Amino acid sequence: MNKRAWRVCAALLLGCLCAPAQAAAPDKAAGTYVPADEDWLPSSLVLLPSGQFEWFIKGSGARTVRGDWTRGRGQIVLRAAAGGEAPAYRQLPYASGRFMAADRYDEAMMTVAVLAAGRMGVAGTEALLEDDQGRQVEAEATRTPGYLIAWQPKAWGAWRKVGLRLAGSGQAWQWFEVDAVGRTERAAGFELSNADAVQPLFRQAELEIQADGGLTMPKPAPEIPVRSALRYRKLDRPLTAAQLAGHYRMESRTESELALQADGQASWSLLASRAYYLEGRWRVSNGLVTVEAQLPAQAPKYRLMSDAEMNVRQPATARQLIAIVGQPRVGGAAGIEVRFEAAGKTLGQAVSQASGDAILDWDGKADDWTRVALRRQGSADAWTWLEVPAARRADRLLAIAVDDLGLSRPAIPSLIFGLGEDGGLLLREPLNHDLEKYFKTKK
């Protein structure tokens, strides 16, 4: 080979070695997917070009799974990220209304409920129950995810503690005391606050790629409210707040309105009254529109209930003071902060649960209890002070009426809408979960 030819070959070889590598073309499957209109429920799947995914669904509670995705033969395979953190259990008060006994009429049955957000149960926890003499009995899982039951042995004392750990993990038990209400109702509830990390709804899911580019996902868990599969369609373009801002009305019930303002404020009403009303802020994320409730600007008014209006389910013990807050013949008011006072001295504060009960542990003389003050939790409302009548002091229980439950705490903490194929917004109506559609109006 002569020198000229050698220089040409060397230059070509050097050029091949130094030329920048061509980046692989992103997979066409990457993008944002939402449920098909006829099967719609609050859910989305985001496949990132980087090979990571985020899947979200909301039923009786919201769950998210994150991990990696790959394309197979006509399939998209999702693999949840491996979680190495310890489970974080948090005890729930019975008055929260988030759980109940599996059988309220079987006095030998004890129930342990393990939940994620909301009322959605989380499977995969072991429970060990212990009485006041140190005797123990194992609970067994039921068909309802997150619910475990145990039957009291013949020589069983007062139910005292519950131990929890992930099933099959061999981890140390996390122990919790069972309170008096839990012993009476024979039920103890817990929230697994990091459920998405330690007990994802699926470890692996195989989605079939459809001819139109959509995806079909097998039902990942029994608590998901679909028959057998979730069908997703790919969004042509990302949703933006500018595109969605406006005023909407429900197609089947024109008094139901939705307002999405350009400044991020939002309001929604199901009926002409404020019984099912929400005002707060809205945002767009992963193909869904989420409206988060805030306290209404108007504060409720408080007054003492009459004897005829009172409906006491459980009297106070000698070591408690109870303020029941609610709307007579309607229901309890959750989220009301109650300050208890005796002879000008603050005894403590409690927040009303879903039942309306605000319970303060205090074993002082009942006659010393003089006043209560009320305001919405987390608000800047002025305190409303009410005197405790002598008869109520003796019972260690006071019932207080609010004029409007919708003002005390939003009955509906959040709503999730999705974009329909025709441009309308889809919603699972919170009362009966019917699929409803909202269309933008000129108002």
Stockholm file with secondary structure:
# STOCKHOLM 1.0

chainA/1-443         MNKRAWRVCAALLLGCLCAPAQAAAPDKAAGTYVPADEDWLPSSLVLLPSGQFEWFIKGSGARTVRGDWTRGRGQIVLRAAAGGEAPAYRQLPYASGRFMAADRYDEAMMTVAVLAAGRMGVAGTEALLEDDQGRQVEAEATRTPGYLIAWQPKAWGAWRKVGLRLAGSGQAWQWFEVDAVGRTERAAGFELSNADAVQPLFRQAELEIQADGGLTMPKPAPEIPVRSALRYRKLDRPLTAAQLAGHYRMESRTESELALQADGQASWSLLASRAYYLEGRWRVSNGLVTVEAQLPAQAPKYRLMSDAEMNVRQPATARQLIAIVGQPRVGGAAGIEVRFEAAGKTLGQAVSQASGDAILDWDGKADDWTRVALRRQGSADAWTWLEVPAARRADRLLAIAVDDLGLSRPAIPSLIFGLGEDGGLLLREPLNHDLEKYFKTKK
#=GR chainA/1-443 SS CCHHHHHHHHHHHHHHHHSCCCCCCCCTTCEEEEECGGGCCSEEEEECTTSEEEEEEESSSEEEEEEEEEECSSEEEEEECCCCSCCCEEEECGGGCSCCCSCTTCTTEEEEEEESSTTCBCCCEEEEEEETTSCEEECEECSSTTEEEEECCTTCCCEEEEEEEETTCCCCCEEEECCHHHHHHTEEEEEETTHHHHSCSCSEEEEEECTTSCEEEECCSTTSSSSSEEEEEECSSCCCHHHHCEEEEESSCTTCEEEECTTSEEEEESSSSSTTEEEEEEEEETTEEEEEECCCSSCCCEEECCTTTCCCSSCCCTTEEEEEEEETTTEECCSEEEEEEETTEEEEEEECCTTSEEEEECCSCGGGEEEEEEEETTSCCCCEEEECCHHHHHHTEEEEEESCHHHHSCSSCEEEEEECTTSCEEEECTTTCCEEEEEEECC
#=GC SS_cons         CCHHHHHHHHHHHHHHHHSCCCCCCCCTTCEEEEECGGGCCSEEEEECTTSEEEEEEESSSEEEEEEEEEECSSEEEEEECCCCSCCCEEEECGGGCSCCCSCTTCTTEEEEEEESSTTCBCCCEEEEEEETTSCEEECEECSSTTEEEEECCTTCCCEEEEEEEETTCCCCCEEEECCHHHHHHTEEEEEETTHHHHSCSCSEEEEEECTTSCEEEECCSTTSSSSSEEEEEECSSCCCHHHHCEEEEESSCTTCEEEECTTSEEEEESSSSSTTEEEEEEEEETTEEEEEECCCSSCCCEEECCTTTCCCSSCCCTTEEEEEEEETTTEECCSEEEEEEETTEEEEEEECCTTSEEEEECCSCGGGEEEEEEEETTSCCCCEEEECCHHHHHHTEEEEEESCHHHHSCSSCEEEEEECTTSCEEEECTTTCCEEEEEEECC
//
